[in-house]
Amino acid sequence: MSIKFGIIGHGFMGHEHETMLTQMDGIEVTGICDIQPKQLEDVKEGIIRYNSAEEMLANPDIQVVIIAANNNQHLDLVTKAANAKKDIICEKPVAMSVAELDEMMKAVNENGVKFTVHQQRRFDPDFRTIKEIYDQKALGDIFTIKNQLYGFNGNMHDWHVYISEGGGMLFDWGVHLLDQLLWMIDAKVTSVFATMKNVINEEVDDFFNIQLVFENGITAEVELGTYYLKDQPKWFERHWFMGGNEGSAYVDGFDPEGRIVRTTGLLTNVKGSRTMTAAGPTRSFGNPREGLIVTEELPEVHTCHENYFEQFIKAYHGEEEFFVKVPEVRRVLRLMEAVRESARTKKSVDFE
């Protein structure tokens, strides 16, 4: 029997959910709600349209509610949905703060409803490619990981330009980029150092650089800029770099391209003698001789965002655990708060 869904918020993500879910087996979109009637004009035929969340939550047929409203509305809507005994998927970021999430979970637990968060970018093919390399230990001991995303327009739109609405790129994309790293690397984060800037936008962040030190020795860097320009193909997409003691790997683009890169042999250290070379004493910073650098194909992965809801259906019916767990998203929120503190104080912040 299909799970009957209601969607609160019919902006960009609300439309994305409607498009995806109406094509999936095991799910029926029963109702869609938005406080602006214009946003409901293109709702598919057969789906009930609501102008208030309370009215939609009163429909006994709806079992699961997806909350896709502005970030600052999540707490209120999660609480109302839980009190109406609806199971809940909340868009990311789940809340504006750890304190808000804790308040949400009080209502969720008191009402005994199911709750998870839509962190669908754990299924991004580029991320799953670099994660597969990491999981296979294909590069030996990893010492550095870089995750970068750049844009050309600079400006954000709609409510994303207002702090009070939960706008800014840390809430928009940062939550995904940090979630991916924390989900991939099974180690504590010992310290955080971050810079955040308003380059084009007046109120909200549109550039950040976040440096994380993990207890297992990995240093990770996350950088995003909405106005970060370069005349290079596919520059305005995702870029991953991973370095280990047995090679490196780069993965570029949402439809990933890249290579695993190795050397055929390391240079031998010669003690007690002088080596005169244009590449300097390390002999590493010039052009490598032919045959020294070799490459391998990236591992193949086959994931897509539909996989999130395919797994949700199984978990909802008790066949598996929910893919995104509350302690995981709480940890990401805590990390985002540490990022803001570091950016404000211009100092490193001890984390776990």
N, C-alpha and C positions, 0 to 999 in steps of 0.2 A: 504494500500500500504506500502511495506517495506521501511524503511529508509536506504539509501545507505551510507555505511561507508567507509572511508579510514583510514588506520593505518600508522602512521609515526614512524618508529623504530620497528625492528623485532628481538629484543633481548628477554629476558625472558618474560617481560610483554607483548611485542608485540605478542609473541606466545600464551600467555595466552588469550589475547583478541581474537586472531584469532580462537582458539579452542572453546571458549565460544560463541562468536557471530555467528559463522557459524552453531551453533546448535539451535539458538533461532529464534522463529517466530517474524516477524515484523522488522527484521534487515537483510540486505544483505551486506556482505563484498565485495566491488567492487575492491579495490586496496590496496596494501601494499607497503610501501616504506622503503628502507634502503640504506645508502650510501655504504655499504659493500655487493657486489653481493653474497658472500657466505651465508649471512644471509637470502637470498631469495630462496635458493635452495629447501627448503622444503615447500614453499608456496603451499597451496592446488590448485588443478587444477581449472581453471575458474576464478581465481582472478588475476587481472593485477598486474604485478611487475614493480616497479619504482625504479630508482637509485637516483632520485632527488625529493625533496619535491615540488619544483616549477612545475615540470612536472605533478605530481599527483594533485596538487592544480588547475591545468589548466583543469582538467577533469570536465565538467559541470554536469555530472551525480552524482558525489559525493556530498552529502549534509552535512555530519558530519565527522569531522576529529578527531581521537584520537591521541594525541601526547604522545608517549611512548619512546621518545629519552632521552638521558642523561639529568640530571637536569639542567645543564648549557646551554642547547639548548632550553629550554622551551620558554623563552622570544622571541627569534628570530622566532621560529616556530609558536607560537601563533599569533604574529604580522603578519606574512606572511599569515597564514590561515584566519585571520580576514580580511585582505586586499583583499583576494580572495573571500570574502563573504561566507566563510564556517562556519557553526556552529561547536563548539569546545567542546571536553572533554579533559582536560589536566590531565596527571598523577600527582600524588603527589610526592614530594612537588610541589605545583603549580609554585613556583618561588624560587629563591635563597635568596630573601629579600622582604620586604614589598615594597620597592621602585620599584623593578622589577614588582611586581604584579600590582602596580598602573599604571605603563607604559603599561602593557598588557591591562588593562581595558580601557585605553584611546583608544587604537586601536579597542577593542571590541565594545565600545560604539559608536565610530565614524562610524563604519561600520554596526551597528545595528544587530549583530549576536548573537546567543544564546551561552552561555558559562557556563560550570560547571566543577567540579573537581572530579576525580575518587577516592573518599574516601570510598572504598567499605568495609573497615573493620568496619564500623558502623553496618554491618550486620553479623559480627562474632558471632557465637552461644555463645561463652564464655562471650563476652562482653554483648550481649543481655540478657543473664541469670542474670548477676550481675545488669544490668540496670533495669530489671524487678523487682528484689528485692528492688532496690532503689525506683522505681516508686510506688510500692505497699506500701512503708513505712513499710515493714515487720519487720524491725529491730528497729523501733522507730526513735529517733533522731540520725542521723549518725554523728560520730565524726572523723572517719578515714577511708581512702580507700587506698589500696596498689595495684599497677599494676606492675607486674614483668615479665620479659622475659629473659631467659638465654640460651646461646649456648656453645658448647664444642670445636669448631674448632679454633676460635679466628680470623683467617684471613678472609678478604673479597676478592672479586674477581673483575676482569675486571676494569671498570672505577670507581668503588666504592672505590678504594684505593687512589684516587686523590682528594685533596681539590678543585682544579680548575674545576673538572668535577661535583662537587656537591656531593662528596662521604661522607662516614661516617654514623654512625648509627642514629644520631639525625635526619638527612634528610631521612634515609631509613625507620626506624621503629619508631623513636621518634615522627614523625609527626602524625602517626596513634595513638599512645598511648595517646598523648596529645589531639588530636582531640576527641577521645572517652570520655575522662574526661570532656572536655569543653562542649561537646554536651549533656552529661548526667546531669551535675550539673548546674542548672540554677542560677548561682550567679557569682558575680565579683571575680576575683582573686586579692587579695590585695598585696601579696608578693611572690617572687620566690627566692629560694636558690638552687644552682646547683653545682655539681662537674662533670667534664668531663675528661676522661683519654684516653691515647693511650697505652694500655697494650701490645698488640701484633703488631698492625699496626703502621708504622712509621709516616704517615701523618695525618690520620683521626681518629676520636673518635671511640672507640669500647667498651667504658663503660661510662654510665652516671647515676647519681642519682639526681633526681629533686624533690624538695619539694615545694608544692603549698599550700598557705593558702587562703581559700575562705571566702568571707564576711559573709556567713551563718554559719561559725564556723567549717567547714570541713577542715581537713588537709589531703592532698593527697600526696602520694609518688609514683614516677615512677622510676623504676630501670631496666636497661638493661646491660647485659654483654655478649660479644661473647665468652669469655674465663672465665667461671664462673662455676666451676665443682662441681658435687655432685653425689654420687652413689645411686641415688634414682629414681625409675621408674617415667617416664614422667617429670623429672626435666627440661629437655630441651624443655619446652613448656611454655605456659602462666600461670600465677598465679595471681588470684585476692583474696583480703581479704577486707571485709567491716565490720566495727564495729559500733554498735549502742547501745543505752541504754536499748534495749530490746532483745539483742542477737547479734550474729555475723554470717557471712557467708563466706565460701571459695569456690572458683571455680577454678579448675585446668584443664589445657589441652585445646587444640583447640576444641576437642570433649569433652565438659565439664563434669567433675565429681566433686562432692563436696556435701556439706550439709549446711543447716541452723542449727546453734547450739545455744541452750539456757540452762539456769539453771532452775531447778524446784523451787528454792527458794534462796533468798539472805540471808547471815548471818546477824544476829541481832547485832547491836552495843550495847555493855554493858558498860555504863559509871561508873567510880568509882571503877572498879575491874580489877584485873590482870588475863590475860589468858595465860597460859603456853602451847605452842604448837610448834612442830617441824617445822611447816609451817610459823612461824613468826607472828608478830602482826596482819597482815591482814588476816591470816589463808587461803590465796588464792593460795599459790605457791607450794603446795604439790599435791599429787594425790587426786582427789576428791572422796568422798565416793560414793558407788554404788547408781545409780539413780539420782545423782545430775545433771549430764550433759545429756541432751536429744537432739536428732537431728530430723530434718524434711527434706523431699526431696526438692531438688531445683525445682523451677518452670520450666515447659517445654516451650521451645521456638523452633520455626521452621523457621530459617532464613539461607540464603546462599548468596554468592556473586552475583549469577544471579539476585537476587532481585534488585540490583542496576540498572541493565539495563532494567529490567521489569518496574521499576518506571520511568526510563529515557524516555522510549517509551511513557508512558502516559503524562509525562510533555512536551515532544517534540510536542505532538499533542494538547497541551493546556488543557488537562484534570486535571492536577495538577501543583503545583509549582515544580521546580527542588529540589531534595532532599538535595543536598549540595549547599549552597549559598555562594556567594563571601565574604560577611562580616564575615562569620564563618571561612573560610580558611585564611582570612586576620588576624583575631584575633589569630589563631594558629601560623602564621608566626611571628606576634609581640611577642608572648610568646616565641617562639624559639629564637628570638633575645635577649630577656631578659635572657633566659637560658644561652646563650653564654656570655652575659655580666657578669652575676653572676659568672660563672665558671672562667672567665678571672680575675675578681677583687677579687674573693673569698669573696664576700659580698652579702647580701640579696639585692634584687632589688624590689622597689615598682612598682606595675604594674597598676591595674585599680583603 
